Structure formats: structure tokens, C-alpha cells
Amino acid sequence: MINLMIVDDHTIMREGLKRLFELDKDIHIADEAANGPQALERLRAKHVDLLLLDISMPGLSGEALISRVVHQHPQLPILVLSMHNDPHVAMRVLRAGATGYMTKTQSPETLIAAVKKVSTGARYIDPELLEQIALNSLKQNPVSGLDSLTNREFQIMRLLADGLSVNQIAEQLMISNKTVSTHKINLMEKMGFSSNADLIKFASRLSTSESC
């Protein structure tokens, strides 16, 4: 029996997933959460074999949440279920510690199969993204732009674009203000941003392209 926790800020999505998994005798819904902090709190109180996680939630989410979960529960497999079909997003959450990644466009049968595979600790990558990821890894072009950012720099860029201050980011990621400032300087230079406005505009265009 796989004890599963569902983390998604949309109630309808959580309810739909619960109805789906109730049809499979090998999967038990151990708990659910509507946001990152709630998920962390409930993980401390419940035995969970797999975390099914949406990465696009208000507040603590995405790579920051995954990093926190991995730090507190290093043996817990994480399957990301996301609307983003961008291979760059998939690779970043996998590098942050997620065990698997699939998009919400996949069939219920594919999701159940992915849950069972990831619950064993095995990797899973959405078949529609696998070829793109493989092709990207073979490119010999010089690293620039987004590809030049480290996972932490990308994470901080996202948080800055969400309107968080350096102090707020430091508190959320549990690192020093100086470290956040250093990452900010580096990512601004790599991306060619001259101001926070440039960063916010770019992140807005990126989010729009990911949701298409």
C-alpha cells in the first residue's frame, strides 16, 4: 500500500485526484495539503510514502519547497504534477530533489503508473519531455541566459519576480541576506538585467510561455 499525500492549492484538483486514486487498491490517500507550509507541517505528523506535488502555488512552492522537503525528509520520493511542459522547468525541479516529473495533460492511467514507479524510489520523467531533455543535453552551444543560471540563482530570480525582498527570500530559503544578494548580483549579470524591472518583465514572459 502506497501512503500518498497530495499537495495542490486547487480544491477541485485535489478532490479529482482523490477520486482517481480511490479506484486503485494499492494507493491510500494519507493526507492532503493546500500549500507548502501546510504540507511541511503534516509531513511531520503523518507517515507518507510519496508526495504528489504541484509546484505552482502561492507562497512557499516550487524548488524552494522541494529543497525544504528533501532537507527534512531525505528518503521521501517526490512526484511533481505540473501544468508546465517546459523541459527547463522539469530539469530544475529534478535537480532540486524531485524524484519524478509529469504534466497534468497526461492520462489518469499514466499518473497511476508514475505514482507506483516513483514510490519505489525510481525516476520518472514525462514521456513528452524526455526527448526534449535528451536533445538539450546534447547541445554543444555555449551556456548562456537561463541555462547559465544555477538552481539557486533561478530560484531566487523567481522569488524576486514574485515581489519578495532580499530579507524575505533569505528567511524563506534559510540562508543569509548576503548570500541572497550575491546570487542576485550574479543572476542579474548573467541575464543582462540592469534593474529589478527587467527581471520582473522577463519572469512574467517566462511564466506566460510556460502556461501556454
Beta strands, then each sheet from edge to edge (+ up, - down):
strand 1: 2-7
strand 2: 27-33
strand 3: 50-53
strand 4: 78-82
strand 5: 100-103
strand 6: 124-125
sheet 1: 2+ 1+ 3+ 4+ 5+ 6+
end
